[in-house]
Amino acid sequence: MNKHLLVATAVFGIFAGSAWAQSATYKIDPNHTRTIWEAKHFGTSTSRGQWEKTDGEITLDKAGKTGKADIVLDMNSIHTGVAPFNNHMKSPDFFDTANHPTARFVGDRFKFEGDKVTEVAGNLTIRGKTQPAVLKATAFNCFDHPSLKREVCGGDFETIVKRSQFDINWGLANRAAADDIKVTIQVEAIKQ
């Protein structure tokens, strides 16, 4: 093999290896992750609820300023504090969980400020329909977890979902429930 080619191959391998080493996978911690929603009720008070089961993983390369998020919501885990309201939210009027038991956000366009994530853009799928979505970080940090002995990264990520884009139209005509829904994903993920 040509000596220059051998050196070039070795140098490329070192740089490729160091770039690859910068990327880390983080598994969502279900004990510290919730997806919370807020919607105006008849233009007055705010109805709130959450999905209690959120799963997924995040790949993060702080040096390369890239990443990927794959977050799955168990739509049957919706909790409002009122059992009949939970059941209505699971019905075909809203999330139709019998036919669409999960929702999913896949984001692959990360924005950083220093080593902190400030935004993740990608696609949100609800009721089998996919629309673009941008999650803005209102907080982001990484820390060495004292009992897990591993790095944990997380924060609060917010977006506004226009439910009519996902064919969730119940109550729009009489303003019983707003079209714009604020969604906050409170997430912590453990480095694998």
Buried (B, 14 or more C-beta within 10 A) or exposed (E): EEEEEEEEEEEEEEEEEEEEEEBBEBEBBEEEBBBBBBBBBEEEEEBEBBBBBBBBBBBBBBEEBBBBBBBBBBBBBBBBEEEEBBEBBBEEEBBBBEEBBBBBBBBBEBBBEEEBBBBBBBEBBBBEEBEEBBBBBEEBEBEEBEEEEEBBBBBBBBBEBEBEBBEBEBBEEEEBBBBEBBBBBBBBBBBE
